[in-house]
């Protein structure tokens, strides 16, 4: 069937927006990364100089390591809790609808506000509990790299688990009750039903959920800014914050753009490999 004039007329606004907001800035950004650009004008073409500087930039490498570690831990916990919450609210409980609303609500709070809320919890509430009960590990949260890391993980897991829960709910509710009843008649226990029936049938949800959690955890900025600000001594600074600081604090726009291009390629490659691997596993299941 040939696509007529009305077809292109309807999709033209979306295509224009895509080109103007995504494609054109991406291509311009790649071009600027090969120049000495100050944000206003291009002074000279420098080739791969900006990219070569990345190998000696210890702060950028450290922020990349921190981001990767944070993403790995957060992806696992978010999907673990998301699936667990989904199984809880799809069970035969009278409070199912209320629980779904409660678990999803953290996702509606803005990242900056969420960061400030958890900053208060970690620095005031945790400290007060630690002093009251003599628990030193609860005192001085966010003052070290380790507590700052786990503070970020807790915040992200709390915010996104409810959102990922909704995706798992859609697939769990699509499982035929007859399959579960047949497993019960065969004497299967809870783990056997989960491993042999539920897990394979919700495999497509893992593909979607892992893609969303991966992209969100890698690109995190606002929660990082409001919770730790990258401290102490930039040890909890994620890549997005490092790029922002390079561009607007150090005023090195072209070098920041080179970092952004490399970061884009890393996230794109990891995301594509993850989708390919999960799709392959879906077929094998």
MOMORA-V484702 format. One record per run of one state. SS is the DSSP state (H for helix, E for strand, C for the rest). FROM is the first residue (numbers start at 0). TO is the last residue. Records with the same first field share a line. If there is no record, write none. Layout:
SS->FROM-TO  FROM-TO
This chain:
C->0-3  32-33  37-40  45-47  56-56  89-94  108-109  133-134  138-143  172-175  185-188  201-201  218-220  227-237  248-251  284-284
H->4-31  48-55  57-88  95-107  110-132  135-137  144-171  176-184  189-200  202-217  221-226  238-247  252-283
E->34-36  41-44
